[in-house]
């Protein structure tokens, strides 16, 4: 088993290769949790490759790791698998996680993952733009209310 965890623009990217056992999955998720303590990202991308799917009886504590990663209710965790069986397993894991109130989704392609993770960043940017626009309009409104004669009187 090999894995890599790194910070990307706006999300934590964790890639896992050749996982065979539930214990290896736990080791990987511990590393992801540890790295996220450093980067504090609210979007997590878990990319699992060349690995054996984990079935229900093999997932002890999996959701505890997800809950720790998703300390913030707005946290998103995206699962991507490179085989049909991994994708089916991830869909089941995502369903169980969602039933526990976690924002976990399974995807079949990287572009869909990045679009979902980026969705929140775009919403945040739009909100900030609207706030800035509102502030600018408020300043313009104050300037208009003062009028040109008010400026001369102040001198």
KAMO-V562420 format. One line per field, one symbol per residue. ss: DSSP state (H for helix, E for strand, - for the rest). psi: psi as a letter, one per 40 degrees, with the letter a starting at -180 (. if undefined). burial: + if it has 9 or more other ideal C-beta (glycine too) atoms within 8 Angstrom, else -. A space follows every 10 residues. Layout:
ss=???
psi=???
burial=???
This chain:
ss=-EEEEEEE-- EEEEEEE--- -HHHHHHHHH HHHHHHHHH- --EEEEEEE- -----HHH-- -HHHHHHHH- -----EEEEE E--HHHHHHH HHHHHHHHH- --EEEEE--H HHHHHHHHHH HHHHHHHHHH HHHHHHHHHH HHHHHHHHHH HHHH-
psi=hiihhihige ihhhhhhfhd iddddddddd dddddddddf iehhhhhhif ihihideefh eddddddddf dhdehhhhhh ieiddddddd ddddddddde eighiiieid dddddddddd dddddddddd dddddddddd ddddddiddd dddd.
burial=+-+-+----- +++++++++- -+-+++++++ +++-++---- +-+++++++- +-++----+- -++-+++-++ ----++++++ +----+++++ ++++-+++-- -++++++--- -+++-+++-+ +--------- ---------- ---------- +----
